[in-house]
Amino acid sequence: MSRLILASASPRRLDLLARIGVVPDAVDPADLDETPLKAERPPAHAARLAAAKAALVAARHPDSYVLGADTVVGAGIRILPKAEDEATARRCLTLLSGRRHRVHSAITLVAPDGTARHRISTSIVAFKVLTAAEIDAYLAGGEWHGKAGGYAIQGAAEAYVRFLSGSHSGVVGLPLFETRALLGSAGLLG
Ligand SMILES: Cc1cn([C@H]2C[C@H](O)[C@@H](COP(=O)(O)OP(=O)(O)OP(=O)(O)O)O2)c(=O)[nH]c1=O
């Protein structure tokens, strides 16, 4: 059987794959420019980056299957950044407070013959109105670091989520329904 490479630095994605009994033969993250294109919509951005990550890593592993993923938080047509500093996370939470947003998680599987399969999961998440004290407390916890939209639903932030429709695993970073479908269609599941 061909090898499976996970093109991601996210430990959550490795954990989520393990939940469906999949252990990749290697993890080889893609490092690429994640700047949105001009007027790029959130789902198109997620799909483009998942495909680009998988393609970049596939070039290093010509005889393997390569799975790439990307998670984007969209508020209307805006793409929220991945929070690398507290000020960015604060801006994201202030924007998300009391409103619905979408989380798009795209995945791409590149086969050894170079063909690429794609799936996307879109979830709707609504946060309660966040008080200044709640935002301060959340920021102090540090869970926002490196997360799209400045929060991690798998941690304390879920207590602020009054509504979720879609895929919890998709919000965390790897939609398991779509991932199973993709791996299954490639014959990679037992
Ligand atoms: C909204 C949300 C995002 N996230 C994470 C998932 C992703 O890891 C991250 C979005 O950034 P991504 O660019 O999708 O992924 P990454 O940089 O962590 O890893 P790689 O590009 O190597 O695959 O935000 C959560 O963990 N929980 C959440 O609730």
The ligand as an SDF file (V2000), in Angstrom:
LIG
                    3D

 29 30  0  0  0  0  0  0  0  0999 V2000
  -11.4110   28.0210   14.5020 C   0  0  0  0  0  0  0  0  0  0  0  0
  -10.3620   27.0770   15.0170 C   0  0  0  0  0  0  0  0  0  0  0  0
   -9.1390   26.9260   14.3930 C   0  0  0  0  0  0  0  0  0  0  0  0
   -8.1910   26.0700   14.8900 N   0  0  0  0  0  0  0  0  0  0  0  0
   -6.8970   25.9050   14.2280 C   0  0  0  0  0  0  0  0  0  0  0  0
   -6.8700   24.8280   13.1530 C   0  0  0  0  0  0  0  0  0  0  0  0
   -5.6180   25.1570   12.3920 C   0  0  0  0  0  0  0  0  0  0  0  0
   -4.5150   24.5010   13.0150 O   0  0  0  0  0  0  0  0  0  0  0  0
   -5.4760   26.6660   12.5810 C   0  0  0  0  0  0  0  0  0  0  0  0
   -5.6770   27.3670   11.2730 C   0  0  0  0  0  0  0  0  0  0  0  0
   -4.4920   27.3780   10.5590 O   0  0  0  0  0  0  0  0  0  0  0  0
   -4.1570   26.4790    9.2920 P   0  0  0  0  0  0  0  0  0  0  0  0
   -3.3610   27.3240    8.3530 O   0  0  0  0  0  0  0  0  0  0  0  0
   -5.3960   25.8080    8.7640 O   0  0  0  0  0  0  0  0  0  0  0  0
   -3.2510   25.2950    9.8760 O   0  0  0  0  0  0  0  0  0  0  0  0
   -1.8690   25.3600   10.6660 P   0  0  0  0  0  0  0  0  0  0  0  0
   -1.0640   26.5460   10.2860 O   0  0  0  0  0  0  0  0  0  0  0  0
   -2.1480   25.1410   12.1420 O   0  0  0  0  0  0  0  0  0  0  0  0
   -1.1490   24.0180   10.1640 O   0  0  0  0  0  0  0  0  0  0  0  0
   -0.7240   23.6170    8.6530 P   0  0  0  0  0  0  0  0  0  0  0  0
   -0.8730   24.8090    7.7540 O   0  0  0  0  0  0  0  0  0  0  0  0
    0.6910   23.1320    8.7530 O   0  0  0  0  0  0  0  0  0  0  0  0
   -1.6700   22.4790    8.2880 O   0  0  0  0  0  0  0  0  0  0  0  0
   -6.4740   27.0590   13.5160 O   0  0  0  0  0  0  0  0  0  0  0  0
   -8.4380   25.3190   16.0230 C   0  0  0  0  0  0  0  0  0  0  0  0
   -7.5780   24.5430   16.4600 O   0  0  0  0  0  0  0  0  0  0  0  0
   -9.6540   25.4540   16.6570 N   0  0  0  0  0  0  0  0  0  0  0  0
  -10.6300   26.2920   16.2190 C   0  0  0  0  0  0  0  0  0  0  0  0
  -11.7070   26.3700   16.8310 O   0  0  0  0  0  0  0  0  0  0  0  0
  1  2  1  0
  2  3  2  0
  2 28  1  0
  3  4  1  0
  4  5  1  0
  4 25  1  0
  5  6  1  0
  5 24  1  0
  6  7  1  0
  7  8  1  0
  7  9  1  0
  9 10  1  0
  9 24  1  0
 10 11  1  0
 11 12  1  0
 12 13  2  0
 12 14  1  0
 12 15  1  0
 15 16  1  0
 16 17  2  0
 16 18  1  0
 16 19  1  0
 19 20  1  0
 20 21  2  0
 20 22  1  0
 20 23  1  0
 25 26  2  0
 25 27  1  0
 27 28  1  0
 28 29  2  0
M  END
$$$$
